[in-house]
Amino acid sequence: MKEIHVTFAGIEKAPDEQFSIIYIPENRQVLLPGRRYKIVIDGLSYDESKPKSQETKQ
């Protein structure tokens, strides 16, 4: 499994129907169908201490 370290900027779909990730500084890594990738997004974090919105069902 290939490990890719990135600072995330976005995802785009190429004309040949493949997806690629866009990361700083403006590089792209083509993701091939059937291959496994571990994408490590450097510089981002998730704070679980923030309250989640609650939906009420009636």
Rosetta constraint file for C-alpha pairs under 8 A:
AtomPair CA 1 CA 35 HARMONIC 7.79 0.50
AtomPair CA 1 CA 36 HARMONIC 5.44 0.50
AtomPair CA 1 CA 37 HARMONIC 5.49 0.50
AtomPair CA 1 CA 38 HARMONIC 6.74 0.50
AtomPair CA 2 CA 36 HARMONIC 6.94 0.50
AtomPair CA 2 CA 37 HARMONIC 5.09 0.50
AtomPair CA 2 CA 38 HARMONIC 6.18 0.50
AtomPair CA 3 CA 37 HARMONIC 5.99 0.50
AtomPair CA 3 CA 38 HARMONIC 4.69 0.50
AtomPair CA 3 CA 39 HARMONIC 5.89 0.50
AtomPair CA 3 CA 40 HARMONIC 7.16 0.50
AtomPair CA 4 CA 37 HARMONIC 7.26 0.50
AtomPair CA 4 CA 38 HARMONIC 6.20 0.50
AtomPair CA 4 CA 39 HARMONIC 4.83 0.50
AtomPair CA 4 CA 40 HARMONIC 5.96 0.50
AtomPair CA 5 CA 39 HARMONIC 6.06 0.50
AtomPair CA 5 CA 40 HARMONIC 4.69 0.50
AtomPair CA 5 CA 41 HARMONIC 5.99 0.50
AtomPair CA 5 CA 42 HARMONIC 6.48 0.50
AtomPair CA 6 CA 23 HARMONIC 5.84 0.50
AtomPair CA 6 CA 24 HARMONIC 7.16 0.50
AtomPair CA 6 CA 39 HARMONIC 7.32 0.50
AtomPair CA 6 CA 40 HARMONIC 6.21 0.50
AtomPair CA 6 CA 41 HARMONIC 5.04 0.50
AtomPair CA 6 CA 42 HARMONIC 5.65 0.50
AtomPair CA 7 CA 23 HARMONIC 5.37 0.50
AtomPair CA 7 CA 24 HARMONIC 5.56 0.50
AtomPair CA 7 CA 41 HARMONIC 5.53 0.50
AtomPair CA 7 CA 42 HARMONIC 5.11 0.50
AtomPair CA 7 CA 43 HARMONIC 6.25 0.50
AtomPair CA 7 CA 44 HARMONIC 7.82 0.50
AtomPair CA 8 CA 21 HARMONIC 7.74 0.50
AtomPair CA 8 CA 22 HARMONIC 6.60 0.50
AtomPair CA 8 CA 23 HARMONIC 4.70 0.50
AtomPair CA 8 CA 24 HARMONIC 6.65 0.50
AtomPair CA 8 CA 41 HARMONIC 6.10 0.50
AtomPair CA 8 CA 42 HARMONIC 7.57 0.50
AtomPair CA 9 CA 21 HARMONIC 7.75 0.50
AtomPair CA 9 CA 22 HARMONIC 5.35 0.50
AtomPair CA 9 CA 23 HARMONIC 4.76 0.50
AtomPair CA 9 CA 24 HARMONIC 6.37 0.50
AtomPair CA 10 CA 21 HARMONIC 5.98 0.50
AtomPair CA 10 CA 22 HARMONIC 4.97 0.50
AtomPair CA 10 CA 23 HARMONIC 6.77 0.50
AtomPair CA 11 CA 19 HARMONIC 7.04 0.50
AtomPair CA 11 CA 20 HARMONIC 5.83 0.50
AtomPair CA 11 CA 21 HARMONIC 4.46 0.50
AtomPair CA 11 CA 22 HARMONIC 5.62 0.50
AtomPair CA 12 CA 19 HARMONIC 5.81 0.50
AtomPair CA 12 CA 20 HARMONIC 5.51 0.50
AtomPair CA 12 CA 21 HARMONIC 6.40 0.50
AtomPair CA 12 CA 22 HARMONIC 7.29 0.50
AtomPair CA 13 CA 17 HARMONIC 6.12 0.50
AtomPair CA 13 CA 18 HARMONIC 5.84 0.50
AtomPair CA 13 CA 19 HARMONIC 4.47 0.50
AtomPair CA 13 CA 20 HARMONIC 6.35 0.50
AtomPair CA 14 CA 18 HARMONIC 5.35 0.50
AtomPair CA 14 CA 19 HARMONIC 5.90 0.50
AtomPair CA 14 CA 20 HARMONIC 7.11 0.50
AtomPair CA 18 CA 30 HARMONIC 7.34 0.50
AtomPair CA 18 CA 31 HARMONIC 6.83 0.50
AtomPair CA 18 CA 32 HARMONIC 7.00 0.50
AtomPair CA 18 CA 33 HARMONIC 7.62 0.50
AtomPair CA 19 CA 30 HARMONIC 6.64 0.50
AtomPair CA 19 CA 31 HARMONIC 6.05 0.50
AtomPair CA 20 CA 28 HARMONIC 6.30 0.50
AtomPair CA 20 CA 29 HARMONIC 5.79 0.50
AtomPair CA 20 CA 30 HARMONIC 4.86 0.50
AtomPair CA 20 CA 31 HARMONIC 5.83 0.50
AtomPair CA 21 CA 28 HARMONIC 5.85 0.50
AtomPair CA 21 CA 29 HARMONIC 6.11 0.50
AtomPair CA 21 CA 30 HARMONIC 7.30 0.50
AtomPair CA 22 CA 26 HARMONIC 6.39 0.50
AtomPair CA 22 CA 27 HARMONIC 6.15 0.50
AtomPair CA 22 CA 28 HARMONIC 5.22 0.50
AtomPair CA 22 CA 29 HARMONIC 7.54 0.50
AtomPair CA 23 CA 27 HARMONIC 5.74 0.50
AtomPair CA 23 CA 28 HARMONIC 6.67 0.50
AtomPair CA 31 CA 35 HARMONIC 7.53 0.50
AtomPair CA 31 CA 37 HARMONIC 7.91 0.50
